[in-house]
């Protein structure tokens, strides 16, 4: 009997301990970790905004002009946009894959032929006299990006030609279980 009383007393003590701990966790006076993090972020932003630093303009997509021409619109007239050819993927395009690759090759050649001054003028929308801090470094990075674009475009075109040649070799294959067809 004494053993049962000890067990009941131990259970009651345990329940009281957990009940008091649970009531302490659910008190609204202690803020949650998420609330503390949000408050710290607000304080950080307020401190940063109140600093005496000059305001820095942050450009977003809303600040940039929208154009449906993509890269060719940025590069402008120096690429000879008045050819009248339909771009691949557009409605009315009935070009064979070989003709599409030839057209893309011509486009990459024209992009590569654009000199630095023309590229800068077209990117800045004819306002080449715009001065900003670090413009010389920006121009070097722009021209390097153009060169990287040309190298990557040529690699993609070469890989596309390889895929086209590989697909052409399978034209006569009628066996759907052929591993080359599955690949």
N, C-alpha and C positions, 0 to 999 in steps of 0.2 A: 504494500500500500504506500509506503514511504517513497518507494521508487516511482510510482505513478505521480505522486505529488511533485517530486523533483522534475519530472518530465513536463508536467503541466506548467510549472513555474518557469522553466527554461523556455518553453514555447511562448508564454505570455511575455517574458522579457524580450525575446527576439522580436515579437510582433510590435512591441512598444518602440524598440530601437528603430526598426524599419519604418514605422509610421511617422516618427519624428523626423527621420532623415528625408522621407518623401515630402513632408510638409515644408521642409527647408528648401528643397529643390524647386518647388512650385510657387515660391513666393514671388510676387510681381516686382518686388523692390530690387532684385538683382537682375541687371540686363543680360540678355543672351550674348553669346560670342558674336553672332551676326550683327546685332544692334551695335555692339562696341566697334566692330569693323566698319560699319556704315558711318558711324559718328567720326571715327578717325579719318576716313576718306573725306568727309565734308570739311573737317578741320584742316586737313592738308590742302584741299582745293582753296579754301578761304585764305589760308596763309600765302599760298602761291599767287592768288589773285591780288592780294593786298600788297605784294612786294612792289618795289619801285622800279621794276624792270620795264623796259618799253614793250608795248604790246606786239606780239609776233603774229603775223597773218598765217593762218593755217588754211591751206587750199584743200578743198574737197571736190568730189565729182560735180557738185552743184556749181562750183566756180568755173569749171572748164566748159568750153563751148561743145555742144553736141554736134556730131556730124555723122551722117550715114555712110560716109566714104571710107571710114577706117584709116588705115595707114596711108592709102593713096590720097586721102583728103588732107592729111598733115603734110605730106611731101609736096603736094600742090602741082602746079602746072609744069614743074621741071620734069615730071614723069610722063608728060604727054598724055594727059587724061582725056583728050578729045579724040581718041582713036575710034570710038563708037563700038568697040567690041563689048560683048556682054561678059561680065565677070563670071567665073565658074561658080556654080551653086545658085545663081539667080534664075528667076523665071525666064524662059526663052532661051536658055543655054542648051544647045544641042551639040556641044563639042565632044569629040571622042577623047578618051583619056590621054592619048598622045598629044592631041591639040591643046588640051588643058595644061599638060606639063610644059609644052612649048610656050604657051602664053605666060605661065608662071615663071619660066626661065627669063623671058623678056622683062617681066616686072622686076625680078630680082636684079637683073642687069641694070635696069634704069635706077633702082634704088642705090645700087653700088656706085653709079656714075654721078650721083648728086654730090657736089662739092660742099665743103663745110659751111661756107657763107650762105649758100642757098638753103641748106638744111636748117640752119639756125633761123634764118629769115622766115621760112615757112612754118617752123614750129612756133615761133613767136608771133605768128599772124601778121607778117609784114612790118612789125615794129622792131626792127633789128637794132634800133638805137636805145632800147630799154637797158638800163644799167641796174644791176643788183649785186649784192655781195656774193663773191664766189662765182661770177659769171664765167670767167676763163676756165675754171675747173668744171663747171657745168657743161660748157661747150665741148671740152675734151671727153667727158663721160658720154655726152650725146653722140659724138662721132664714134666713140668706141662701141656704144650700144648699136649703132647702125652697122658697124663692121661685124659685130657678133650676130646680129640679125641675119646678115647676108650669109655668113658661114653656116648658121643653123638652118636657114632656108634651103641652101644648096644640099645639105646633108639630108634633110627631109625629102626633098625632091628626088635625090638619088635612091633613098630607101623606097619611096613610092614607085619609082621605075622598076626596082627589083621585085616588089610585090606584084606589080602589073605583069612583068615577064613570067613570074612564077604562076600567076593565075592563068596566063595565056597558055602555058604548057599543059594545063589541066582541062582545056576546052573539050577535047575529045573523050575525056574520061566519063564513063556512064556508071561506074560502080560506086555507089555511095559508101561502101565499106573500105574503099581505097584510103590508106592512112594519109596520103598527100592531100586528099580532099578534106579529110577531117581536120588536118592541121591548118 
